[in-house]
Amino acid sequence: MSEENLKKLLEILTRLSESDAILNVRGGRGRGATHPYKPRDVTPGYGVINPIKIEKPDKDFKKVEVSRAFKNKKQENEDGQ
């Protein structure tokens, strides 16, 4: 190879190494077809990264009416009196 061809080859190789042209192969075992895929970048998860403990206010619980279908007989008798 001439020196000019080597310079072009080196330039192409450096361009490829700098770009995101990396492909991996999944399913390369056995007789099945292989599928190329591009490795994903690591992305941060959703939510707060540095959580600070914040006290939640106390919830006020109120009595609610429950349908007769969800009550047992003992509760029905107590509510009916």
C-alpha positions in Angstrom: 0.0 0.0 0.0 1.1 3.5 -0.7 1.6 6.1 2.0 -1.4 8.0 0.7 -3.7 4.9 1.0 -2.5 4.3 4.5 -3.3 7.9 5.5 -6.8 7.5 4.1 -7.3 4.2 5.8 -6.0 5.7 9.1 -8.4 8.7 8.7 -11.4 6.4 8.1 -10.5 4.3 11.1 -10.2 7.3 13.4 -13.5 8.6 12.1 -15.2 5.3 12.8 -13.7 5.1 16.3 -14.9 8.6 17.1 -18.4 8.1 15.8 -21.2 6.1 17.4 -21.1 3.4 14.7 -20.7 0.6 17.3 -23.0 -2.4 16.8 -23.3 -5.4 18.9 -24.9 -8.7 17.9 -27.6 -10.5 19.9 -28.6 -14.1 19.3 -25.4 -15.1 17.8 -25.5 -18.7 19.1 -27.1 -21.7 17.5 -28.8 -21.7 14.1 -31.1 -18.7 14.6 -30.7 -15.4 12.9 -28.5 -12.7 14.5 -29.8 -9.2 15.1 -27.5 -6.2 15.3 -28.3 -3.5 17.9 -26.7 -0.3 19.1 -25.7 -0.2 22.7 -27.7 2.3 24.7 -26.3 5.2 26.6 -26.7 5.2 30.4 -29.5 7.5 31.3 -30.4 8.7 34.8 -33.6 7.3 36.3 -36.6 9.4 36.9 -37.3 10.9 40.3 -35.3 12.8 42.8 -31.6 12.1 42.9 -30.9 13.6 46.3 -34.0 13.0 48.3 -34.5 14.9 51.5 -36.7 13.5 54.2 -39.8 15.6 54.3 -42.3 15.0 57.0 -45.8 14.3 55.5 -48.7 16.0 57.2 -51.0 13.7 59.2 -54.0 12.6 57.3 -57.5 13.1 58.8 -59.5 9.9 58.5 -63.2 10.3 58.2 -65.9 7.6 58.5 -67.4 6.6 55.2 -70.6 4.7 54.3 -69.9 1.1 53.3 -72.4 -0.7 51.0 -74.3 -3.6 52.6 -72.8 -5.9 50.0 -69.4 -5.5 51.7 -70.6 -5.7 55.3 -70.9 -8.9 57.3 -74.1 -9.6 59.3 -72.6 -8.5 62.6 -71.7 -5.1 61.2 -75.2 -4.7 59.6 -76.8 -5.4 63.0 -74.6 -2.8 64.7 -75.4 -0.1 62.1 -79.1 -0.8 62.1 -79.5 -0.3 65.9 
